[in-house]
């Protein structure tokens, strides 16, 4: 079946929709990563703080790889005090 002008327009629209979805997803993930970094920076051994961080991670489980990367990065920063690193591992 030959590709018609309408089929080509449909293909272009489909590609644009995919590109827009990709851009919006990346922006959303960037904002969520910033939020996780803020959570980790302010994490203390208080039960409520750790609970909030754990709930956030569960709510965003679809991004588990990104969450693990972020926590791993926070643990590898030499300037981070040891007690903060322990909080991140809980």
N, C-alpha and C positions, 0 to 999 in steps of 0.2 A: 504494500500500500504506500503510495507516494506521500511524502510530507507536504502538507498544504500550509498556506500562510497562517491559518487558524491553529494548526498543530504547532507551528513554530512559535506563535504568540503564547500558546499554552505552556510550551517548554520554557520560554523566557520568564513567564510569570511564575512558574514553579520554581525556577532557579532563584529568582528574586525573593520569593517567599522563604526559601531555605536559607538564603544569605541573611535576610532580616532576622529570622529565628536564631541563627548562629550568632549574630552580633548582639542581640538582646540577651541570649544565654550567657555569653562571655561577660557582658556588663553586669548581669545579675550575679554571676559567680564571683566576679571581682569584688562587688559590694559585700557579698557574703563572706569572702575570705578576709576582707578588712574587718568585718564584725568579729570573726573568729580570732583574728590577731589581737583585737581590742580585749576580747574576753580573756585570752591567755595572758596578756600584759597585766591585767587587773586581777588575775586569779590569786586568791588567798586560801589558806587552809580552812576557811569557814565552810560549814556544811552547805549553806544556801548557795554560795558562790560556785562550789564544785558541782552541786546539783544543777544549777542553771547551765553550766558549761556542758554537763553530760546530757541534759535534755536538748540543748541546742544541737549537739552532735547527733543524737538519735533522730531529731526532726529533720536533719539534713543528711541522713545516712546514704542517700543516693550519690553524695559527693565524698564517700569514704576515702577514696584515694587522695583527694585534695586535702581533706582534714588530716590524714596521717602525714602528708608532706608538710603541712603547716606546723603540726606538733613536733615533728622531727626537726624542722628548721629551728623552732624555738628552743629545743633541747641542745642544739649544737652551737648556740651563741655563747662564746666564752664569758661575756660580761654578765650573763644571766646568773643571779645568785642561786646557790644549790637548793635552797628551800623552795624557790619558784619552780625549779626543774622537777622537784619531787611533786609539787602540786600538779604539774602538767601530766605526770605519769599516772596520776590517780584517775 
